[in-house]
Amino acid sequence: MRLDLFLKKSRVVKTRAKSKTLCRKELVLLNDVKAKAGKDVKPNDIIRIDFGKRILVIEVTKMPTGNVPKSEVTSYYNVIKDEKVDII
């Protein structure tokens, strides 16, 4: 599954356009490598996203087949790190 599509369907970001923008600005790393929106994601991959004031690191556990209900989000990825960053 494409990286931008995974981020949207698993509800990490609200829209696919936002996930594409994050990738274009090189704020998304897939297994410690800058990733484009079309990069394939598979289980056990590590995704790091720099939202500016927040850094999120997740491990993919399985691929969503359709839109994911809010109650099932945690079954598609594990949060490794979610920290706020103070910008001076």
ZIUR-V816693 format. One record per pair of residues at least 12 apart in sequence whose ideal C-beta (glycine too) atoms are under 8 Angstrom apart, sorted by the first residue. I is the first residue (numbers start at 1). J is the second residue. If there is no record, write none. Layout:
i	j
I	J
I	J
This chain:
i	j
1	40
1	41
1	42
1	63
1	64
2	37
2	38
2	39
2	40
2	41
3	19
3	23
3	28
3	30
3	35
3	36
3	37
3	38
3	39
3	40
3	41
3	47
4	16
4	19
4	20
4	23
4	37
4	38
5	19
6	41
6	60
6	63
6	64
7	19
7	22
7	28
7	47
7	49
9	64
9	66
9	67
9	68
10	64
10	68
10	73
10	76
10	77
11	68
11	70
11	73
12	47
12	49
12	56
12	58
12	77
13	49
19	37
20	37
22	49
22	50
22	51
23	35
23	36
23	37
23	39
24	36
24	37
27	49
27	50
27	51
28	47
28	48
28	49
28	50
29	47
29	48
29	49
30	45
30	46
30	47
31	45
31	46
32	46
32	48
35	47
41	60
41	63
42	60
42	63
43	60
43	61
43	62
43	63
44	59
44	60
45	59
45	60
46	58
46	59
46	60
46	80
47	59
47	60
47	77
52	85
52	87
53	84
53	85
53	87
54	82
54	83
54	84
54	85
55	81
55	82
55	83
55	85
56	79
56	81
56	82
57	79
57	80
57	81
57	82
58	77
58	78
58	79
58	80
59	77
59	78
59	80
60	76
60	77
61	75
61	76
61	77
61	78
62	75
62	76
63	76
64	76
